[in-house]
Amino acid sequence: MHLSGKNISVVGMGKSGLATASFLVTRGAQVLLTDARPEHSLPEVIAGLNPAIELQFDNSAPGKNADLIVLSPGVPVDAPFLDEFRERGIEIIGEIELAFRFNKTPIIAITGSNGKSTVTTLVGNILRADGRTVHVGGNLGTPFIELIEKGTAEFIVLEISSFQLETVTTFKPYVAGILNITPDHLDRHKTSANYHAMKERIATQQSESDYFVANLDAPETVKLSCGKRSQKLFFGAQHEGGDGAYLRNGEIILKFQGREEVICKHQEIAFPLRLLVENALAAIALTAPLNISVSVLADALCNFNGLEHRMEWVRTFNGIDFINDSKATNVGATCKSLLAIEKPIVLMLGGRDKQGDFSAMLPLLKQKVRHLVLFGEARGIIRNFLNGSPASEEADSLEDALKIAVSHAKAGDTVLLAPACASQDMFKNYEERGSLFKTLVNNL
């Protein structure tokens, strides 16, 4: 892809936008980096940027002379300020698509509503344990555009969000996986059909020599595998099919190319993966084409430390377990967390609504939750969905929510922060929310 001398507008001064602008300017492009936020709110963002990058604040619109527009994931591809450029035939892509056009390394790409970060990290761990050189990033950590600058690797492992998939056209991973699809980001994608279509884009360019991994316990992902040219692999904790990874009689099984092997027992794997075993199964299926030994796979599963803010055990106090699952930012993620815990639960729920269907939680709430504490902007919305069952109380802050939760918890219970909502009503991100929860718990 020829960049020298081209006028390229990069929209959005987030992590991927900054990385993209730096990448482009070092290749001779004339780069305009824009953002709707005022300059005074971005001092740390713009510090140290290449001075050749032209900056535009208070206005996300690309430059009128743009030959190419690169959108950050937070900017919808159908934003009205892009209409005139679409009408003129100016190409609009995202950082993932741009990076792919310069990439020469096989890609393992992972998307889904829940579990992406855990599976992406675990796949990277498996490859490193097998002695492979690997770069891990995408929506998790380092932008793809930076990874291709890091030097030679045998594989690149990417977490890919639906926002990033909006702007891909030629992106083609060697192994692509859709872990699950539950309603999420409908405030942006509008309908479930649109959201499903975005996820499917991870595999639309694959060929017969590539692999597509789907979840047999999530029929919507299996449906998206139909009609693809790629070879199919599956995983499932409840259902078993062709080649892939499965939980059978308490053992994790790998089936691939006519052989079947027991990786290890379910109870032997690390605590976070025992709770959410489908993440372990997904990672095994995603690495199946790479012929990794059983011993390496087993060690990786047994020694996985989990991710901060994802089913993270904080402490046991007065016989009560406290678990930080702040990364559960949609209803589907919270449901998975509830299913994973066998003890009675006092659940802390709330934040900024993403147009989730909270009624889908009702059977689990009635079955698993002793008491419910609602907080944040969405508390009134959730209360209306619940219609008085199960019993709930409301709090004005996370601190108050924890106090209420502790007052209702008994020895043998679990206090679970799994908000099913975004965090931006009260916090910068889910990490800040989870960190405060852990601080408050450790100060009990």
C-alpha positions, 0 to 999 in steps of 0.5 A: 500500500503506497502512502508517501505523499498521500493526505490521510486523516486519522479520526480519533485520538485514542490508543489506536488513532495515535499509533496509526498516525505515527505509523503513517507519518513515518511512511511519508504520509501527510497526516491530519489527526482529529478529535471532537474533544478540546485540546486542554483535555488531551495534554497527555495524549498529544505529548511526544507525538511526531511534530509532523502530525497535524492536529485538529481539536473540537472537530472530528471531521477529516480534512477536505483533501483526504485521500484516505480516512482511518477511523478509530474504533470508537467512531461509527462508520456511519457517522454523518460527518463522513457522508460527503467523503463516502459520496466522493468515493474516499476509502474509509477503513480502520486501524485493523484493516490498515495494519493487515495491508502491511502484515506478513505474519499469520494471524489468530483472531478472536471475537465474541461478546464475552471472554475475548481478552481471556482467550486471547491472552491464553492463546498467547501463553500457549504459543509462548510455552511451545517456544513460538515467537508471538505478538499479542494485542489488538483490542487488548493492549497493543494496537495491531499497527504497533505489533507489525513494527515489533519485529519478526514473529511466528504468529500474531494473536488479536482480540477484535471487537465488533467496532473494529470489524465495522471497517475491515474489507480484506482482513484475513486471519489464519485462524478466526474464532467467534466465542459467543454472541449475546446482545451487546453494543446495541446502542451503536449497532441498533439491532442484533442482526447488525451486531451478528453481521459485524462479528461474522466479518472476522471470517468472510475473507478466509480461504480453504487453508484457514480455520474457523472456530465456533462454539457448539454451545452457542448456536448463533456462532455455529450458524455464522460458520455456515457457508464459509470456505474455511475449515471448521473447528468447534468447542463446547462444554455441553455439546460435542461434535467434530474436530475441536475441544470439549469437556467430557466426563470431567476431562478436557478433550482435543479431537483433531485430524483423526486423533483424540487426546485427553489434555487434563482434568477440569479440576486441575486447571487454574481457578479462573478457567475452572469457573469459565471452562469454555475459555479454556476449550476455545483456546485449545480449539484455536491452537489445534492446527499448530500441533502443540503437545498435550503437555504444553497445553495442560501446563498452560491451562493449569498455570493461567493466572487469569485477567485482572477484573475478570472473575478475579478473586479479591479476598475471603473475609468473615467467610465471604468470598469477594470476586471482582468481575468489573469486566462483565459489561453486558448482560451475557457476561454477567449471566456467565459469571452467575452460572460459574459460582455455586455459592449463594450470591450477593450481586452488585449490578449497574452502571451505564446502560448499553440497551441490554435486555436485563429481563434475560437475567431474571431466571438466574437472579431468582435461582442464584442471587440472595440479594441484589444491589443496584447502582449507577445510571441504569439502576432505575432501568434494571429495577423496572425490568426486575419488577420487584423480584428478586429483592434489591436495594439501590446505592448512590456510589460503589462504596455504598453498594459494597456496604449494602452487599456486605450487610446482606452477605453471610459466611459461605456467600459470594459478593460479586461485582458483575455490573452488566453495564458500562462504567462511564457514568461513574468511572473512566473505564471498567478497570477504574471501577474494579480497582476501587472495588478491590481497594474497598474490599481490602479495607474491610 
